[in-house]
Structures are given as C-alpha cells and as structure tokens.
Amino acid sequence: MVAEEKKLREEEFVVEAIRKLRKAPFRGIHSVYSGFNEAFRKYFGINPVEATNRLAAEGKIETRPVKGGVMLFLPGEAPKRPSAEEVIRIIVESGSHPLTGEEFVIEGIKKLRKEPYKGIHSVFSGFNDAFRKHFHNDPIEFTSKMASDGKIEIVPLKSGKGVMLYLPGEGPRGRKTEEALKKILG
C-alpha cells in the first residue's frame, strides 16, 4: 500500500487509470500489460481482480476477457458482442437452402473471421452460442467430430476458454514445421 493516505476510492482509481493509461485509438486498457494491476495492488494493497469484477458487476466499468488478463473500459465504451441471432443471420445470409450443421460451421469460419486472421475464436466470435441456439446441439461435440473427420482444424487455447476454428489447411503452422519440411523436401 502507498505510504501516503489514500486519496482516491477504488472506482475513482480505476476510472482515472482507464482515462490516463489508454492509448489512442483504443478505448480500453489491458489490466496486466498497461501496468494497471500492479499499480492498483501497490496503491491499495489488495487484489485488483476482485475490485474490477465488483465494479463491472455494479456497472461502473466494463470488462472483456483477453489473452493474459482483461480489457477495462468505461461504461458504454466496450466493444459490443454480437447476439446469437446476429451471428446466425451473418452465417446463413444469402444461403439458397437451410444449412446443415457442417455447412454452418464452415460458413461461420468464413464469415466471422476478421482479416488478416484465418480462424475464429469459438466463444468470443459468438459462434458457440449461435450454433447452440440454431441447432439445439453442443457445438463443442459437433466441431470436435468435424475435426476428427478432417473437415476443420481446431487449435486449443492456453486460456482454456474456447478454441480457434480453421478450415482444413489454414490452421497455424509453426516455423519449425516449415523449416523441417524444407530440410526434408530439399
């Protein structure tokens, strides 16, 4: 805890941190990479995760999970997640016939990925919720079967929340894989 008497309440500290640590054009800050967590811990002597979770639950800030932590935003400034209905509409739009589960997965990967990325995050893209709502079926079980049949590629994430879904042959290849192939094939 800072030696001097606390001047800011937790909410004031978090709001000021978001305002002063964000870099244009970004509207939020990464809880870890911005230095926020350590600064909060030093100033208050408590865990910042509990405080930010509480402030988010109270609507004082908004959070979005990201690799290595969370993004912190002022209310109304966090990126909006598409609803399951919006994701379904994006995937099935201009289809000449109702899509099968496999077609839905493939079209979902094609239509939900953002350049320059070739895959989609099963959770953050809204895909899992849309699949579950549209087919009343478990997307994890369904996509796992497709991957075992070689119809898509799945890359697990270290965070344990969701996976990346790719079309066959479009998943990431490590540099070592490419180097090994060059050596083997000449």
N, CA and C atoms as a LAMMPS dump frame, in Angstrom:
ITEM: TIMESTEP
0
ITEM: NUMBER OF ATOMS
558
ITEM: BOX BOUNDS ff ff ff
-5.0000000000000000e+02 5.0000000000000000e+02
-5.0000000000000000e+02 5.0000000000000000e+02
-5.0000000000000000e+02 5.0000000000000000e+02
ITEM: ATOMS id mol type element x y z
1 1 1 N 0.85 -1.179 0
2 1 2 C 0 0 0
3 1 3 C 0.89 1.236 0
4 2 1 N 0.465 2.29 -0.675
5 2 2 C 1.215 3.532 -0.749
6 2 3 C 1.294 4.14 0.65
7 3 1 N 2.476 4.667 1.013
8 3 2 C 2.702 5.181 2.361
9 3 3 C 1.769 6.346 2.7
10 4 1 N 1.518 7.201 1.715
11 4 2 C 0.636 8.342 1.988
12 4 3 C -0.813 7.885 2.122
13 5 1 N -1.625 8.725 2.69
14 5 2 C -3.035 8.403 2.866
15 5 3 C -3.717 8.268 1.5
16 6 1 N -4.64 7.305 1.411
17 6 2 C -5.352 7.098 0.149
18 6 3 C -6.118 8.351 -0.228
19 7 1 N -5.968 8.767 -1.47
20 7 2 C -6.676 9.953 -1.946
21 7 3 C -7.853 9.572 -2.818
22 8 1 N -7.769 8.432 -3.483
23 8 2 C -8.825 8.007 -4.407
24 8 3 C -9.521 6.752 -3.892
25 9 1 N -10.822 6.672 -4.149
26 9 2 C -11.546 5.439 -3.9
27 9 3 C -11.221 4.481 -5.044
28 10 1 N -11.526 3.198 -4.871
29 10 2 C -11.214 2.212 -5.908
30 10 3 C -11.821 2.592 -7.25
31 11 1 N -13.103 2.972 -7.251
32 11 2 C -13.765 3.338 -8.5
33 11 3 C -13.064 4.51 -9.177
34 12 1 N -12.721 5.529 -8.405
35 12 2 C -12.035 6.699 -8.968
36 12 3 C -10.685 6.302 -9.553
37 13 1 N -9.961 5.444 -8.855
38 13 2 C -8.646 4.992 -9.313
39 13 3 C -8.779 4.264 -10.653
40 14 1 N -9.744 3.344 -10.748
41 14 2 C -9.92 2.554 -11.966
42 14 3 C -10.33 3.446 -13.134
43 15 1 N -11.261 4.344 -12.905
44 15 2 C -11.712 5.253 -13.971
45 15 3 C -10.554 6.128 -14.443
46 16 1 N -9.785 6.686 -13.51
47 16 2 C -8.632 7.508 -13.885
48 16 3 C -7.592 6.679 -14.638
49 17 1 N -7.385 5.443 -14.214
50 17 2 C -6.427 4.572 -14.899
51 17 3 C -6.848 4.347 -16.345
52 18 1 N -8.13 4.067 -16.554
53 18 2 C -8.617 3.842 -17.924
54 18 3 C -8.413 5.104 -18.753
55 19 1 N -8.783 6.25 -18.216
56 19 2 C -8.658 7.516 -18.951
57 19 3 C -7.207 7.871 -19.269
58 20 1 N -6.319 7.625 -18.314
59 20 2 C -4.936 8.099 -18.473
60 20 3 C -3.975 7.073 -19.06
61 21 1 N -4.304 5.786 -18.974
62 21 2 C -3.383 4.767 -19.488
63 21 3 C -3.724 4.295 -20.904
64 22 1 N -4.945 4.555 -21.365
65 22 2 C -5.292 4.088 -22.713
66 22 3 C -4.564 4.929 -23.752
67 23 1 N -4.274 4.266 -24.854
68 23 2 C -3.572 4.922 -25.951
69 23 3 C -4.497 4.961 -27.157
70 24 1 N -4.63 6.125 -27.752
71 24 2 C -5.494 6.284 -28.93
72 24 3 C -5.019 5.332 -30.024
73 25 1 N -5.884 4.713 -30.768
74 25 2 C -7.326 4.883 -30.828
75 25 3 C -8.081 3.939 -29.896
76 26 1 N -7.373 3.252 -29.001
77 26 2 C -8.007 2.253 -28.141
78 26 3 C -8.815 2.913 -27.039
79 27 1 N -9.962 2.302 -26.72
80 27 2 C -10.868 2.855 -25.713
81 27 3 C -10.641 2.239 -24.346
82 28 1 N -9.897 1.119 -24.282
83 28 2 C -9.692 0.446 -23.009
84 28 3 C -8.225 0.207 -22.731
85 29 1 N -7.979 -0.41 -21.568
86 29 2 C -6.606 -0.765 -21.194
87 29 3 C -6.549 -2.246 -20.833
88 30 1 N -5.411 -2.859 -21.081
89 30 2 C -5.191 -4.25 -20.683
90 30 3 C -4.786 -4.224 -19.21
91 31 1 N -5.459 -5.009 -18.403
92 31 2 C -5.239 -4.979 -16.956
93 31 3 C -3.796 -5.285 -16.561
94 32 1 N -3.127 -6.143 -17.33
95 32 2 C -1.753 -6.521 -16.994
96 32 3 C -0.743 -5.669 -17.758
97 33 1 N -0.848 -5.654 -19.081
98 33 2 C 0.178 -5.014 -19.916
99 33 3 C 0.24 -3.502 -19.748
100 34 1 N -0.837 -2.872 -19.291
101 34 2 C -0.827 -1.422 -19.078
102 34 3 C -0.132 -1.055 -17.77
103 35 1 N 0.075 -2.041 -16.9
104 35 2 C 0.637 -1.782 -15.584
105 35 3 C -0.429 -1.526 -14.525
106 36 1 N -1.698 -1.575 -14.939
107 36 2 C -2.799 -1.278 -14.024
108 36 3 C -2.805 -2.189 -12.797
109 37 1 N -2.75 -3.506 -13.018
110 37 2 C -2.854 -4.438 -11.882
111 37 3 C -1.811 -4.152 -10.811
112 38 1 N -0.569 -3.987 -11.219
113 38 2 C 0.497 -3.739 -10.239
114 38 3 C 0.32 -2.389 -9.554
115 39 1 N -0.087 -1.37 -10.327
116 39 2 C -0.31 -0.047 -9.732
117 39 3 C -1.439 -0.106 -8.708
118 40 1 N -2.523 -0.8 -9.038
119 40 2 C -3.664 -0.94 -8.12
120 40 3 C -3.233 -1.667 -6.85
121 41 1 N -2.502 -2.77 -7.055
122 41 2 C -2.036 -3.572 -5.919
123 41 3 C -1.138 -2.726 -5.006
124 42 1 N -0.257 -1.906 -5.594
125 42 2 C 0.652 -1.075 -4.804
126 42 3 C -0.111 0.034 -4.073
127 43 1 N -1.078 0.626 -4.725
128 43 2 C -1.831 1.746 -4.151
129 43 3 C -2.771 1.3 -3.033
130 44 1 N -3.47 0.168 -3.266
131 44 2 C -4.478 -0.278 -2.295
132 44 3 C -4.037 -1.463 -1.443
133 45 1 N -3.03 -2.211 -1.889
134 45 2 C -2.583 -3.374 -1.143
135 45 3 C -3.547 -4.552 -1.212
136 46 1 N -4.408 -4.571 -2.243
137 46 2 C -5.37 -5.667 -2.412
138 46 3 C -5.384 -6.135 -3.866
139 47 1 N -6.065 -7.262 -4.081
140 47 2 C -6.153 -7.876 -5.402
141 47 3 C -7.033 -7.031 -6.332
142 48 1 N -6.504 -6.557 -7.47
143 48 2 C -7.301 -5.738 -8.376
144 48 3 C -8.409 -6.522 -9.091
145 49 1 N -8.239 -7.83 -9.23
146 49 2 C -9.234 -8.638 -9.944
147 49 3 C -10.577 -8.598 -9.226
148 50 1 N -10.545 -8.76 -7.919
149 50 2 C -11.79 -8.717 -7.144
150 50 3 C -12.467 -7.361 -7.27
151 51 1 N -11.686 -6.294 -7.211
152 51 2 C -12.248 -4.941 -7.296
153 51 3 C -12.831 -4.671 -8.679
154 52 1 N -12.115 -5.027 -9.732
155 52 2 C -12.624 -4.758 -11.08
156 52 3 C -13.836 -5.63 -11.385
157 53 1 N -13.855 -6.869 -10.898
158 53 2 C -15.039 -7.717 -11.089
159 53 3 C -16.262 -7.099 -10.404
160 54 1 N -16.067 -6.588 -9.194
161 54 2 C -17.161 -5.967 -8.454
162 54 3 C -17.632 -4.708 -9.167
163 55 1 N -16.694 -3.86 -9.606
164 55 2 C -17.067 -2.627 -10.309
165 55 3 C -17.792 -2.929 -11.618
166 56 1 N -17.38 -3.994 -12.301
167 56 2 C -18.065 -4.392 -13.532
168 56 3 C -19.478 -4.87 -13.221
169 57 1 N -19.631 -5.645 -12.154
170 57 2 C -20.958 -6.141 -11.759
171 57 3 C -21.885 -4.988 -11.381
172 58 1 N -21.311 -3.924 -10.84
173 58 2 C -22.092 -2.745 -10.452
174 58 3 C -22.353 -1.803 -11.629
175 59 1 N -21.744 -2.099 -12.797
176 59 2 C -21.931 -1.25 -13.974
177 59 3 C -21.064 -0.003 -13.991
178 60 1 N -20.065 0.06 -13.107
179 60 2 C -19.186 1.236 -13.039
180 60 3 C -18.123 1.207 -14.132
181 61 1 N -17.756 -0.009 -14.579
182 61 2 C -16.828 -0.21 -15.69
183 61 3 C -17.332 -1.413 -16.482
184 62 1 N -16.715 -1.658 -17.636
185 62 2 C -16.996 -2.86 -18.407
186 62 3 C -15.685 -3.605 -18.616
187 63 1 N -15.766 -4.926 -18.68
188 63 2 C -14.57 -5.738 -18.916
189 63 3 C -14.818 -6.687 -20.077
190 64 1 N -13.737 -7.068 -20.746
191 64 2 C -13.779 -8.087 -21.789
192 64 3 C -12.551 -8.977 -21.594
193 65 1 N -12.757 -10.297 -21.544
194 65 2 C -11.603 -11.18 -21.383
195 65 3 C -10.721 -11.149 -22.623
196 66 1 N -9.429 -11.135 -22.409
197 66 2 C -8.448 -11.192 -23.488
198 66 3 C -7.281 -12.046 -23.017
199 67 1 N -6.414 -12.368 -23.931
200 67 2 C -5.248 -13.164 -23.594
201 67 3 C -4.42 -12.436 -22.52
202 68 1 N -4.144 -13.124 -21.444
203 68 2 C -3.288 -12.584 -20.4
204 68 3 C -3.974 -11.685 -19.387
205 69 1 N -5.287 -11.535 -19.457
206 69 2 C -5.974 -10.675 -18.498
207 69 3 C -7.337 -10.269 -18.998
208 70 1 N -7.694 -9.016 -18.707
209 70 2 C -8.951 -8.467 -19.211
210 70 3 C -8.688 -7.057 -19.718
211 71 1 N -9.565 -6.601 -20.593
212 71 2 C -9.551 -5.202 -21.008
213 71 3 C -10.55 -4.488 -20.118
214 72 1 N -10.198 -3.286 -19.669
215 72 2 C -11.058 -2.463 -18.827
216 72 3 C -11.524 -1.261 -19.639
217 73 1 N -12.834 -0.986 -19.581
218 73 2 C -13.43 0.106 -20.336
219 73 3 C -14.342 0.931 -19.433
220 74 1 N -14.542 2.183 -19.81
221 74 2 C -15.566 2.989 -19.16
222 74 3 C -16.919 2.477 -19.639
223 75 1 N -17.976 2.694 -18.867
224 75 2 C -19.297 2.202 -19.28
225 75 3 C -19.687 2.716 -20.664
226 76 1 N -20.177 1.805 -21.502
227 76 2 C -20.622 2.157 -22.85
228 76 3 C -19.527 2.205 -23.893
229 77 1 N -18.27 2.015 -23.49
230 77 2 C -17.159 2.109 -24.442
231 77 3 C -16.587 0.757 -24.854
232 78 1 N -17.018 -0.318 -24.218
233 78 2 C -16.513 -1.653 -24.58
234 78 3 C -17.111 -2.075 -25.916
235 79 1 N -16.364 -2.839 -26.707
236 79 2 C -16.923 -3.322 -27.968
237 79 3 C -18.137 -4.202 -27.697
238 80 1 N -19.127 -4.054 -28.528
239 80 2 C -20.352 -4.834 -28.367
240 80 3 C -20.164 -6.217 -28.98
241 81 1 N -20.633 -7.21 -28.269
242 81 2 C -20.596 -8.571 -28.788
243 81 3 C -21.869 -8.805 -29.582
244 82 1 N -21.751 -9.472 -30.717
245 82 2 C -22.974 -9.744 -31.473
246 82 3 C -23.833 -10.772 -30.73
247 83 1 N -25.137 -10.624 -30.848
248 83 2 C -26.042 -11.591 -30.227
249 83 3 C -26.014 -12.876 -31.047
250 84 1 N -26.522 -13.952 -30.465
251 84 2 C -26.591 -15.228 -31.188
252 84 3 C -27.404 -15.059 -32.467
253 85 1 N -28.49 -14.286 -32.392
254 85 2 C -29.333 -14.062 -33.579
255 85 3 C -28.564 -13.337 -34.675
256 86 1 N -27.741 -12.33 -34.287
257 86 2 C -26.948 -11.599 -35.281
258 86 3 C -25.922 -12.513 -35.948
259 87 1 N -25.292 -13.367 -35.161
260 87 2 C -24.295 -14.283 -35.717
261 87 3 C -24.968 -15.282 -36.657
262 88 1 N -26.118 -15.801 -36.264
263 88 2 C -26.856 -16.729 -37.138
264 88 3 C -27.189 -16.041 -38.452
265 89 1 N -27.683 -14.801 -38.384
266 89 2 C -28.042 -14.06 -39.592
267 89 3 C -26.823 -13.886 -40.499
268 90 1 N -25.684 -13.549 -39.929
269 90 2 C -24.453 -13.377 -40.711
270 90 3 C -24.087 -14.677 -41.414
271 91 1 N -24.175 -15.782 -40.708
272 91 2 C -23.755 -17.07 -41.261
273 91 3 C -24.717 -17.567 -42.339
274 92 1 N -26.006 -17.445 -42.116
275 92 2 C -26.965 -18.038 -43.061
276 92 3 C -27.41 -17.08 -44.162
277 93 1 N -27.01 -15.79 -44.083
278 93 2 C -27.471 -14.829 -45.091
279 93 3 C -27.089 -15.277 -46.498
280 94 1 N -27.97 -15.007 -47.413
281 94 2 C -27.833 -15.318 -48.842
282 94 3 C -27.671 -16.812 -49.123
283 95 1 N -28.028 -17.639 -48.164
284 95 2 C -27.992 -19.076 -48.416
285 95 3 C -29.206 -19.485 -49.238
286 96 1 N -28.997 -20.365 -50.199
287 96 2 C -30.099 -20.777 -51.069
288 96 3 C -30.931 -21.893 -50.439
289 97 1 N -30.418 -22.487 -49.367
290 97 2 C -31.124 -23.563 -48.679
291 97 3 C -30.736 -23.549 -47.201
292 98 1 N -31.53 -24.173 -46.355
293 98 2 C -31.139 -24.257 -44.946
294 98 3 C -29.796 -25.001 -44.814
295 99 1 N -28.912 -24.47 -43.997
296 99 2 C -27.584 -25.062 -43.847
297 99 3 C -27.6 -26.262 -42.908
298 100 1 N -26.814 -27.269 -43.267
299 100 2 C -26.59 -28.384 -42.359
300 100 3 C -25.644 -27.893 -41.264
301 101 1 N -25.453 -28.696 -40.241
302 101 2 C -24.52 -28.328 -39.18
303 101 3 C -23.118 -28.1 -39.715
304 102 1 N -22.645 -28.996 -40.587
305 102 2 C -21.298 -28.851 -41.146
306 102 3 C -21.185 -27.598 -42.008
307 103 1 N -22.2 -27.314 -42.808
308 103 2 C -22.179 -26.11 -43.635
309 103 3 C -22.179 -24.859 -42.756
310 104 1 N -22.928 -24.901 -41.667
311 104 2 C -22.993 -23.78 -40.734
312 104 3 C -21.613 -23.503 -40.136
313 105 1 N -20.904 -24.569 -39.747
314 105 2 C -19.563 -24.41 -39.173
315 105 3 C -18.624 -23.801 -40.21
316 106 1 N -18.619 -24.329 -41.408
317 106 2 C -17.709 -23.849 -42.458
318 106 3 C -18.041 -22.399 -42.837
319 107 1 N -19.317 -22.105 -43.028
320 107 2 C -19.714 -20.725 -43.347
321 107 3 C -19.404 -19.799 -42.173
322 108 1 N -19.575 -20.299 -40.952
323 108 2 C -19.253 -19.493 -39.775
324 108 3 C -17.792 -19.091 -39.759
325 109 1 N -16.912 -20.021 -40.055
326 109 2 C -15.481 -19.708 -40.093
327 109 3 C -15.216 -18.674 -41.187
328 110 1 N -15.78 -18.879 -42.36
329 110 2 C -15.552 -17.957 -43.478
330 110 3 C -16.088 -16.558 -43.205
331 111 1 N -17.274 -16.481 -42.623
332 111 2 C -17.939 -15.177 -42.484
333 111 3 C -17.625 -14.435 -41.187
334 112 1 N -17.173 -15.136 -40.17
335 112 2 C -16.902 -14.477 -38.892
336 112 3 C -15.443 -14.085 -38.712
337 113 1 N -14.548 -14.65 -39.51
338 113 2 C -13.135 -14.3 -39.326
339 113 3 C -12.875 -12.885 -39.809
340 114 1 N -11.945 -12.254 -39.14
341 114 2 C -11.575 -10.873 -39.45
342 114 3 C -10.179 -10.876 -40.058
343 115 1 N -10.044 -10.182 -41.18
344 115 2 C -8.724 -10.083 -41.824
345 115 3 C -7.725 -9.517 -40.841
346 116 1 N -6.5 -9.978 -40.804
347 116 2 C -5.864 -10.975 -41.657
348 116 3 C -5.971 -12.393 -41.102
349 117 1 N -6.816 -12.598 -40.092
350 117 2 C -6.898 -13.896 -39.434
351 117 3 C -7.661 -14.902 -40.284
352 118 1 N -7.245 -16.16 -40.172
353 118 2 C -7.886 -17.22 -40.947
354 118 3 C -8.846 -18.048 -40.119
355 119 1 N -8.839 -17.852 -38.81
356 119 2 C -9.704 -18.631 -37.937
357 119 3 C -10.597 -17.747 -37.096
358 120 1 N -11.463 -18.404 -36.313
359 120 2 C -12.341 -17.679 -35.394
360 120 3 C -12.224 -18.279 -34.003
361 121 1 N -12.411 -17.452 -33.008
362 121 2 C -12.456 -17.921 -31.626
363 121 3 C -13.873 -18.432 -31.393
364 122 1 N -13.997 -19.663 -30.978
365 122 2 C -15.317 -20.292 -30.855
366 122 3 C -16.248 -19.563 -29.89
367 123 1 N -15.7 -18.931 -28.861
368 123 2 C -16.523 -18.246 -27.867
369 123 3 C -16.677 -16.768 -28.2
370 124 1 N -15.558 -16.049 -28.336
371 124 2 C -15.604 -14.597 -28.492
372 124 3 C -16.233 -14.156 -29.807
373 125 1 N -16.217 -15.002 -30.827
374 125 2 C -16.867 -14.654 -32.101
375 125 3 C -18.381 -14.772 -31.993
376 126 1 N -18.848 -15.453 -30.965
377 126 2 C -20.277 -15.698 -30.811
378 126 3 C -20.726 -16.986 -31.482
379 127 1 N -19.776 -17.7 -32.099
380 127 2 C -20.12 -18.913 -32.851
381 127 3 C -20.799 -19.974 -31.98
382 128 1 N -20.197 -20.3 -30.829
383 128 2 C -20.762 -21.374 -29.992
384 128 3 C -22.212 -21.094 -29.603
385 129 1 N -22.491 -19.866 -29.157
386 129 2 C -23.866 -19.523 -28.772
387 129 3 C -24.813 -19.617 -29.962
388 130 1 N -24.361 -19.143 -31.12
389 130 2 C -25.205 -19.177 -32.32
390 130 3 C -25.498 -20.618 -32.737
391 131 1 N -24.472 -21.471 -32.714
392 131 2 C -24.663 -22.869 -33.103
393 131 3 C -25.649 -23.54 -32.153
394 132 1 N -25.433 -23.32 -30.854
395 132 2 C -26.297 -23.917 -29.832
396 132 3 C -27.752 -23.473 -30.017
397 133 1 N -27.953 -22.189 -30.294
398 133 2 C -29.303 -21.649 -30.45
399 133 3 C -29.951 -22.159 -31.746
400 134 1 N -29.183 -22.208 -32.837
401 134 2 C -29.72 -22.58 -34.149
402 134 3 C -30.017 -24.075 -34.261
403 135 1 N -29.142 -24.906 -33.687
404 135 2 C -29.288 -26.358 -33.855
405 135 3 C -29.712 -27.088 -32.584
406 136 1 N -29.752 -26.395 -31.451
407 136 2 C -30.069 -27.038 -30.167
408 136 3 C -29.16 -28.25 -29.963
409 137 1 N -27.889 -28.032 -30.219
410 137 2 C -26.891 -29.093 -30.177
411 137 3 C -25.608 -28.507 -29.585
412 138 1 N -24.753 -29.36 -29.046
413 138 2 C -23.495 -28.938 -28.441
414 138 3 C -22.458 -28.635 -29.524
415 139 1 N -22.018 -27.36 -29.638
416 139 2 C -21.045 -27.016 -30.674
417 139 3 C -19.676 -27.662 -30.447
418 140 1 N -19.325 -27.905 -29.208
419 140 2 C -18.012 -28.485 -28.916
420 140 3 C -17.959 -29.925 -29.424
421 141 1 N -18.972 -30.678 -29.099
422 141 2 C -19.05 -32.058 -29.559
423 141 3 C -19.09 -32.113 -31.094
424 142 1 N -19.894 -31.232 -31.699
425 142 2 C -20.067 -31.242 -33.145
426 142 3 C -18.773 -30.865 -33.866
427 143 1 N -18.113 -29.79 -33.435
428 143 2 C -16.885 -29.367 -34.112
429 143 3 C -15.744 -30.351 -33.841
430 144 1 N -15.739 -30.976 -32.676
431 144 2 C -14.71 -31.994 -32.395
432 144 3 C -14.833 -33.159 -33.371
433 145 1 N -16.05 -33.582 -33.653
434 145 2 C -16.289 -34.662 -34.618
435 145 3 C -15.837 -34.229 -36.011
436 146 1 N -16.154 -32.989 -36.389
437 146 2 C -15.719 -32.492 -37.697
438 146 3 C -14.19 -32.474 -37.788
439 147 1 N -13.539 -32.082 -36.708
440 147 2 C -12.07 -32.047 -36.704
441 147 3 C -11.507 -33.454 -36.813
442 148 1 N -12.103 -34.414 -36.105
443 148 2 C -11.593 -35.794 -36.187
444 148 3 C -11.818 -36.376 -37.589
445 149 1 N -12.817 -35.855 -38.323
446 149 2 C -13.059 -36.288 -39.7
447 149 3 C -12.236 -35.489 -40.711
448 150 1 N -11.412 -34.53 -40.23
449 150 2 C -10.559 -33.738 -41.111
450 150 3 C -11.296 -32.635 -41.857
451 151 1 N -12.495 -32.278 -41.415
452 151 2 C -13.295 -31.27 -42.126
453 151 3 C -12.992 -29.845 -41.658
454 152 1 N -12.428 -29.709 -40.46
455 152 2 C -11.947 -28.426 -39.942
456 152 3 C -10.732 -28.722 -39.078
457 153 1 N -10.035 -27.659 -38.683
458 153 2 C -8.925 -27.788 -37.737
459 153 3 C -9.281 -27.029 -36.467
460 154 1 N -8.909 -27.589 -35.337
461 154 2 C -9.154 -26.962 -34.046
462 154 3 C -7.817 -26.773 -33.345
463 155 1 N -7.593 -25.565 -32.837
464 155 2 C -6.386 -25.283 -32.066
465 155 3 C -6.816 -24.859 -30.668
466 156 1 N -6.495 -25.682 -29.647
467 156 2 C -6.845 -25.318 -28.268
468 156 3 C -6.095 -24.056 -27.838
469 157 1 N -6.667 -23.324 -26.917
470 157 2 C -6.038 -22.113 -26.412
471 157 3 C -5.547 -22.345 -24.993
472 158 1 N -4.433 -21.701 -24.65
473 158 2 C -3.848 -21.864 -23.315
474 158 3 C -4.804 -21.415 -22.222
475 159 1 N -5.641 -20.419 -22.53
476 159 2 C -6.564 -19.886 -21.526
477 159 3 C -7.6 -20.923 -21.109
478 160 1 N -7.837 -21.93 -21.976
479 160 2 C -8.828 -22.95 -21.675
480 160 3 C -10.246 -22.509 -22.006
481 161 1 N -10.42 -21.263 -22.41
482 161 2 C -11.76 -20.764 -22.753
483 161 3 C -11.878 -20.743 -24.274
484 162 1 N -12.592 -21.716 -24.813
485 162 2 C -12.795 -21.777 -26.252
486 162 3 C -11.601 -22.333 -26.993
487 163 1 N -11.778 -22.421 -28.309
488 163 2 C -10.727 -22.891 -29.21
489 163 3 C -10.753 -22.016 -30.448
490 164 1 N -9.73 -22.138 -31.267
491 164 2 C -9.727 -21.485 -32.572
492 164 3 C -10.174 -22.517 -33.59
493 165 1 N -11.072 -22.108 -34.494
494 165 2 C -11.58 -22.973 -35.55
495 165 3 C -11.048 -22.486 -36.891
496 166 1 N -10.534 -23.423 -37.706
497 166 2 C -9.972 -23.105 -39.019
498 166 3 C -10.508 -24.069 -40.062
499 167 1 N -10.509 -23.631 -41.306
500 167 2 C -10.782 -24.53 -42.421
501 167 3 C -9.568 -25.432 -42.588
502 168 1 N -9.723 -26.605 -43.2
503 168 2 C -8.579 -27.515 -43.366
504 168 3 C -7.409 -26.839 -44.081
505 169 1 N -6.229 -27.016 -43.526
506 169 2 C -5.014 -26.465 -44.119
507 169 3 C -4.757 -25.009 -43.793
508 170 1 N -5.66 -24.363 -43.065
509 170 2 C -5.492 -22.944 -42.764
510 170 3 C -5.071 -22.668 -41.325
511 171 1 N -4.951 -23.723 -40.517
512 171 2 C -4.512 -23.535 -39.135
513 171 3 C -3.069 -23.077 -39.102
514 172 1 N -2.647 -22.508 -37.986
515 172 2 C -1.269 -22.01 -37.895
516 172 3 C -0.26 -23.142 -37.973
517 173 1 N 0.805 -22.859 -38.636
518 173 2 C 1.906 -23.813 -38.748
519 173 3 C 3.117 -23.167 -38.095
520 174 1 N 3.75 -23.909 -37.229
521 174 2 C 4.929 -23.382 -36.56
522 174 3 C 6.084 -23.214 -37.527
523 175 1 N 6.977 -22.308 -37.192
524 175 2 C 8.159 -22.067 -38.02
525 175 3 C 8.988 -23.335 -38.135
526 176 1 N 9.054 -24.084 -37.042
527 176 2 C 9.83 -25.319 -37.064
528 176 3 C 9.245 -26.313 -38.053
529 177 1 N 7.934 -26.346 -38.176
530 177 2 C 7.289 -27.237 -39.134
531 177 3 C 7.74 -26.888 -40.542
532 178 1 N 7.697 -25.59 -40.868
533 178 2 C 8.1 -25.149 -42.211
534 178 3 C 9.583 -25.428 -42.454
535 179 1 N 10.418 -25.17 -41.454
536 179 2 C 11.857 -25.42 -41.593
537 179 3 C 12.11 -26.919 -41.794
538 180 1 N 11.413 -27.763 -41.037
539 180 2 C 11.585 -29.208 -41.156
540 180 3 C 11.169 -29.664 -42.553
541 181 1 N 10.054 -29.165 -43.056
542 181 2 C 9.601 -29.561 -44.392
543 181 3 C 10.628 -29.147 -45.451
544 182 1 N 11.192 -27.949 -45.335
545 182 2 C 12.199 -27.508 -46.3
546 182 3 C 13.417 -28.426 -46.295
547 183 1 N 13.855 -28.81 -45.094
548 183 2 C 15.017 -29.697 -44.984
549 183 3 C 14.716 -31.07 -45.552
550 184 1 N 13.525 -31.586 -45.232
551 184 2 C 13.154 -32.93 -45.681
552 184 3 C 12.961 -32.969 -47.188
553 185 1 N 12.253 -31.967 -47.711
554 185 2 C 11.921 -31.968 -49.128
555 185 3 C 12.967 -31.313 -50.018
556 186 1 N 13.974 -30.733 -49.387
557 186 2 C 15.08 -30.159 -50.148
558 186 3 C 14.804 -28.809 -50.597
